[in-house]
Amino acid sequence: MFKTKTMKACASSLVIALAIAGCASEPDDGNNSGTDTNDNNNNTSENEAGIGESGGDLVVGVLSDASSLDPHTSNDVPSGNIQVNLYETLVNYDDDMELEPGLAEEWEPVEDNVWHFTLAEGVEFHDGEPFNAEAVKVNIDRILDEEIGSPRKILFEIVEEVNVIDEHTVEFVTEDPFAPLPAHLAHYASSIISPQVIEDDYAAMEDGAQPGDHVNEHPYGTGYFKFDSWDTGNQVVLTNNGDYWGENAKVDTVTFKVIPEDLTRIGELESGSAHIIDPVTPSDMARVGNTDGTNVYQRNAASITYLGFNVEKEPFDDARVRQAIAMTLDKEAMLEGILEGTGDPALGPVNETNFGFSENVNQLERDPERAQELLAEAGYEDGFETTIWTNDSRERMDIAELVQADLSQIGIEVEIEVVEWGAYLDQTGAGEHDMFILGLSLGTGDADYPMHMLFHSDNVGASGNRSFFADETFDAMLQEARVEQDEETRLSMYEEATNYLLEESPMAFLYHPDHIMGYSDSVSGFWADGSGLYQLKDVTIQ
């Protein structure tokens, strides 16, 4: 049964909700089509080829408006989709989630805990400020500044110093050897903002402004588009940066048009009022794919949807109980019934979009009979009563119903409580839940980030570890994998870490949902990365 849990969120809850609600957030709010998963892409080869003429106004119909244009103080994908077209990072991911040069031409570890990045020359910000090593230092220092309170600080907490070697060489000194540093610097959270804008933002803070207020009004990066206008709740418009340091974008402008209703977005795509729409729900894929002039874009996503347990509460303080539940859940039924096959069952916390994924792990196969034996061993032969929390996402409520039905087979009676999104984050962060459903974007392409976020004892609570799993052995395993420099050895360490998690089962890993979008025949050159971020530089419209 469903029970709506009414909670009044405090002011901070509302701020968090605004920052995270939308599509894929960290954590995401359950909109899998816009969260942070055909093989890599099912878009046509013509679409990838960049066929078409330059110019025109590209219209992208989106579910949610941006919350901020400051990449350091926001953490939602609707905002990120604007930011990645205004700003750039030192390192980029290609379509296959492989690292490639961005604002940095090359990088290397010069010592175990020291990295040097050689920067591109002749690059300017939108306000004419030069891009150089000092600009990189100012940006990373800002992310790490306690006064800013960046939700992205976790990505760079291991960085002790950022040093300017010369104008085009910047040095990162980490507390320990840190192999994933380039991957973390490919995350759009490390987007480089004009240092003058950052200086002015600090000045505005002295006059009472919030961190990012000035950046939000002056989003000057080095990107191939510039900011034009923002009609809050309706649309954001970007214009082509004719002074871009590299190859220019093809279209004249991009309009991100907010269209909350699923069928309205599809209608705008069919009529030609929008060229790209996001998301397309699994149930609407056939319509988009079978309509003349419109196509489905689908790719595997760097994200995970999971059922978490509060391991500090009985009976979830017993790993046998947690394993029993994980072994009872029918993931295939979830994939077919909820996602209509547009995703993959999760073997662990990451999928093939992230380094650290391996199929060579000890999967927990579905086995309700063995689950009942485990419950009996733990002293719950007759089962027990409990609750499962979810926010008001249709997908998550569907998951909760399937979990409820599955667990009834082994004597566990589950009451479903639906909680408003902001309060949901607050209350699960405070540990008031029994079981809960949530997801996470795996945006760095490396298992270090999601495993630290979800399971390290330093992140227990609202920081990300809502299972309250605090295990010194596992913390040590993560630290060893973080500092290991040999890739094969690191991979084996993450295999071991995943097996440890499957044994302890602080959560049941459910599935990796696909990203599903739509685009018209007039569009060429469009793709999205594993986090669902639109790559618009090479897009043309006929």
Secondary structure by P-SEA (a helix, b strand, c coil): cbbbbbbbbcaaaaaaaaacccccccccccccccccccccccccccccccccccccbbbbbbccccccccccccccaaaaaaaaacccccbbbccccbbbbccccccccccccbbbbbbbccccccccccccaaaaaaaaaaaaccccccccccccccccccccccccbbbbbccccccaaaaaaaccccccccaaaaaaaaaaaaaccccaaaaaacccccccccccccccccbbbbbbcccccccccccccccccccccaaaaaaaaaaccccccccccccaaaaaaacccbbbbbbbbcbbbbbbbcccccccccaaaaaaaaaaccaaaaaaacccccbbbbcccccccccccccccccccccaaaaaaaaaaaccccbbbbbbbbcccaaaaaaaaaaaaaaaaacbbbbbbbbcaaaaaaaaaaccccbbbbccccccccaaaaaaaccccccccccccccccccaaaaaaaaaaaacccaaaaaaaaaaaaaaaaaaccccccbbbbbbbbbccccccccccccccccccccccc
